Amino acid sequence: MSEAQATTVATDIVPAGILDDPGFCRYSTGRIAVFEGGPGRPWSEPSLEPYGALAMDPATLGLHYGQVVFEGLKAFRSADGSVALFRAADHGRRFELSAERLAMAGVPVDHFVRACSLLVSADHHWVPSGFGQSLYIRPLLFGSEADLGLKPPRSLRCVLLAYPADPCFGKDFRPLSVKVATDAVRAVRGGTGEAKCAGNYAASLLTRTQAQAAGYDEVLWLDGIERRWVEELSTMNLFFVWNDGSTEATGHSLRITTPPCTGTVVRGLTRDALLTLAGDLGLNAVEEPTSVDGMRDGLESGRLVEVFACGTAGAVVAVGRLGIGDKDFTVGDGHEGVTTARLRDALLAVQHGRTPDKHGWLLHVEGTEPAEGSHGDEGRGI
């Protein structure tokens, strides 16, 4: 978000060229949705305001004690010109759980979805139409009460921002270089690793910055106890594609695995969607623990043929190089694998309404009816 060049006045005119090359969240739509509430009091109805600075008391609880959680979800333009949110209710449920982990009153899911829909409806002309492009929505909830006592906040404020966006690692889906973290941990079981709270991401930045200075794009985190089990990247979940040889039981030689969510890994909704889509495609995909030694052995033997990361912001992107200790390994031939590309294409096809939405993931946003001269509902899948 550091590159965001937010306009200060809401506008219904998108400056020329932005939707062709938005980058990742470089430009705000110039509008936000805001509402407030707290334990034992109703949440206010979401209202639209011009993008601008937030006035906060210096003693705001969220600033002092990290009572801040967020979400990231996307709205996509379909082939007929209409716009739909992807898994909005599921993001709302996760938002609610993240807040509850920090002793904050959770926003009801229907209220969350209504706020997202309100903002997207107002800014639907900011939704790009390129395959893989979207309007990225960032809901932020923080303790807004002014009090230096360490306690659950009685007042909370929720702000939703919107940005036209390419995938965060680029629309060309260049394979990533990833370094395994050995001297630091991101989360431990029983902590807040599963919640999307601001502190989790701040804790990853030093190690991530050091890895980037050494020529890597991202960090792969291991479990915080044994420093043995693969968990996730700083902002994305991880998948492995193994070539175990054909079996009579499945008839398939490839097996797809992803580390299980045991309290230290964010329950990624893209991750969950890929597990489901893999089944739709007849692929064998399961949750399964993978040790760093097992990953190294798979790379050395050639049994581990693809590695890819996934998340709302980045979609699905291959990992082409893995740094483990003082040695670098090339994954496969260093390029994107067939399975990675196939799963990403399947995901984007659903998100853009090009294939049927068999799982009810798309929510049509009112006020974004099909463009004149479109082909109606053909290919929308919603």
N, C-alpha and C positions, 0 to 999 in steps of 0.2 A: 504493500500500500504506500510505500515511501514515494513512489513516482506519481501519486495521484495529483492531478492539476485541477482541483475542484473549482467550478464556476461558483460565483457568489449569489447569483440571481437565477431562480428557476426560469427555464425557457422552453418554449415548444418548438424551437428551431434548432436542429442539431447542426453545429458548424461543419462545413464541407470537409470530407475526407476522414472524419473521426470513425465512422462506422466501417470504413474499409480497412482501417489499420488502428484499432483502438488500443492495442497492447493489452497488458493486464491492469485494469483499473487505473489508467492514467487520467481519465476524465470523469468527473462526477456528472450526473444528469442535472445537477443544480437544485435537486429537491430531496428532502428527507421526510420520513414518516416518524412521528413521535407519539408516545403515550406513556402514562405513569400509573403507578399503583403500589401495592404493598400488602403485607399480611393482614388479613381481616378487612381489607377495603377493596372496592371494585377497581378494576383497571379502567382508565379513561378510554374513550373511543380514539382510535388512531386519527391523527390530523396531519395534513401535509403542510410543510414549512419550507421556505428557501434554505438551501445549504448555507451554513454559517457557523461561527464559533459558538460553543456551548458555555453558558455562564455557570460556574460552579464555585461553591464556597471552598476556601482553602482547607477546611476540615472535612470535606466530603469523604465518607467512609470508604467508598470504592478506591479512592486514590491512595489511602493509607494502608488498607488491609487486603487489597487485591480482590475485592468482591466484584469481579467483572467476568462475564461470560459472553460468548458470541457464537454466531452461526455463519455459515456461508452456503447459499443456495442459488440456483440459476433459473432464469426464464429463457425459453428458446422460441425462436420464430419457426413456425411450421411452413410447409410448402405452400399452403393456401394463404399465407400472410398473417394468420392468427398467432397468438402468443400463449404459451402454457408454462406454468411452473412445474418443475420436476421434483417430485416427492416432498411437497411443501409440508404436509402433515407430519411426515416422518422427521423432517428437520425440526418441526415444532416440538415433537415429543423429545427429541434429543436436547433441544434448547431448555426445555422444562427440567429434564433430569440434571443437566449441567448446573443450573441455578440451584436446585435442591441440594446438590453435593456441597455447595458453598453456603448453605443455610440461608439462601435467598428464596423469596416467594417465586415460584415458577409461573410463567405466563401460560394461561390455558391455550391449548393447541388451536382451537377455533379462533381465538383472538389473534394469535400469531399469524395464522393463515390469512385472516382478514386484513391485517396490516400489510403483509407482503403483497396481497392482491391489489390493495388500494394504491400502493406505490407503483407497482408494475403497470396498472391500468393508466395512471397519470403519465407514466414515462414510456409507454409502449412504443413510441416512435424512436426511442433510443435503442431498441433491441436490434442488433445486427442480424443479417440473414445468412451469413456465411456458415458453412458446415463446420461445427465445432465452436462457433462464436455464440455469445449469450449476453444477457443482462445479468451481471453478478450482483446479488443482494447480500448485504452484510448487516444483519441485526446485532445490536450491541445492547446488553443489559448491565446496569451497574447500580451499586448502592449510592443513592443520591443524598442521603441524609447527612447533615453536618453534625458530627459527633466523634470525638476522639476515643470513646470507649470501644473496646473490642467486643462486638456483638453483632447479631444478625441485623441487617438494615430494615427499618420500618418503612422507608420510602425508597422506591426504585424508579429508574427512568429507562425507557427502551427507545433507542434511535435506530432507524433503518436507513442505510445508504444504498445507492444504486450506481453501477458503473457498467458501460458497455465493455465487453472483454473478449480477448483471445484467451486460450488456455495459458496458465501462468508461466509455463516453461517454453511457450512459443507455439504457434500454429503449425509449425513444420514437424512437431513431435520428435525432435532430435533426441537420440538416446542419451541418458544421463550418466554421469560418472559419480559414483557413490563411495564414500569412505565409512568403514565400520568404526564406530566410536568405542574406544578402549579405556579412556581415562575419565569418562563422565557418564552419568545415567540421566535419563529424562523422567522416569517414573518408576515407582515401586508399587507392588500389590498392596491395596488398602489405601493408597494415596488418591491423587486427583487425575491420574494419567488418562482415565477414560473420559473425563469431562473436557469440554472445550472452554477452558478458562485461560485468561490471559497469561497467567504465570507459567503455565506449561510451555508456552511458546517462547517466552522470555528466557526460560531456563535452557532452551536449546540453542540460543543464538551464539554464545561464545564458541562452542564446539563447531557449529555450522560455519561460522565466520573463519575459523582456523582451517577447516577443510576446504573452503572456497579459496583461501589464500594459497593452498597447496595444489590447486587445480581441479578440485572436485566441485560438483554442483550441490550435493546434498550429503547428509549424514544418515547412516543406518544405526539405529539404537538397539542395544541388547538389553536383556532383563537386568534389573538392578541388584539382584541377589547373587546369582551364579556368574553373571557376565558371560552367559553361554548361549542363551536362547534369542533368536532373532525376533524383533518386535515390529518396528515400523520406521519410516523416515520421519523427519521433523514435521512434515505437513501432509504426508501421504501414507496409505497402507501399501503393503508389498505382497506380490504374488511370485510363485516359482512354477516353471514348467519343466517337468522331469520326463526323460525318455527312459522308461523302465522296461521296454520291450513288450511286444504284444502278448496279451493273455487271453485264454479261452473265455474267461468270465465276461470281459468287457469288449474284446476285439479291438481295443485301442492301445497304442503304445505310449501315448502321452498322458501324464497325470498332472493336474494343476492343484497347487496347495497354497494356502495363506495362513499365517500364524493366527491362532485362536485369540479371541478377545477375552482376557481373564482379569480385567480391571486395570491394565496398564496400556492397552491399545485402544485408540479411539474407534468406536463402532462406525466405521465409514459407511455411508449410504451408497457411495459408488462401489465400494468393496462388496456390499451386500447385493447390489444390482448385478455385478459381474458374476457372482456365484450363481445367481438365478439364471442369467442369460447363458452362462456356460452350459447349464443343464438343458436349456432350450435348444442349444446347438448340438447336443449330444456329446458334450465334453465332460470328462470326469474331473470335477473340481470339488475339493473338500478343505475344511479347516484342519491343519495338522502342524504340530510344533516342528520347527527346524532349528537345529543348532548351528552355530557359526562353523564348527568343524564339519558338519554334514554339508553345509553350503560350500565350503572350500573343497571337500572331497568330490562333490558333484561337479564343480567347475574343472577340477583337475582330470577327472575321469571322462568328462564330456556328457555325463548323465543329466546334468543341469543345463538345459539347452536355451532357456529364456528366463529372464527376470524382468518384471515390470511393476511400476508403481501406479497407484490410482488415487484419485481424490476429486472433490467437487471442482477445485480451482484448476487442477492440471489435467483432468479427464484420465486418460490412460497413456502412459509414456514408458518406453522401454528403458532398461538399465543396460548399458553397453560395457561398462567397466566397473569393477568392484575392487576397492582397496581393502585388504585384510592384513593388518599388521604392517610389515614393511614390503609387502608384495602386492602387485596389481594383477588382476585376472580379467581377461576378456570374456564376456558372456557370449557364447556362440561365436559368431563372426564379428561381433561388435555392433551389428546393425539390428534394426527392429525385426523380431521374429514374426512368423506367420500367425501364430496363436494370439500374440499381443495385438496385432493389427486387426485380426478378425473380431476380437472381443470389443475393441474400441469402436470399430465400425458398427457393430450391433448395438452398442450403447447409444452412440450418436444418432443412429437411425431412429431409435425409439424417442429420444429427446426432441428431435426435429419433426416427429410425426410422419416419418417416411415408412415405418413399419407399424403394425398394430400394437397398441399398448395393452398387451394381454394381462398385465399385472396392476393396472390402475394407478400408474405412477404420475400421469400428467393431469394437471388441473388447469382447465381453460380459464383464462383471465377475461372477465367481462369487460366490454369496451374495446376488445381487440378482434372484432369479427373479421372473417376472411376478406381479403382485398377484392375489389371489384375486378371481375374477369378471371378470378381464381377457379380452381376445379372443385370447389366445394370441399367436402370432407375426404376426398380421395387422398389416401396416403397419410392422413392425420393420425388415425389410430386412437382417437379420443372421442 
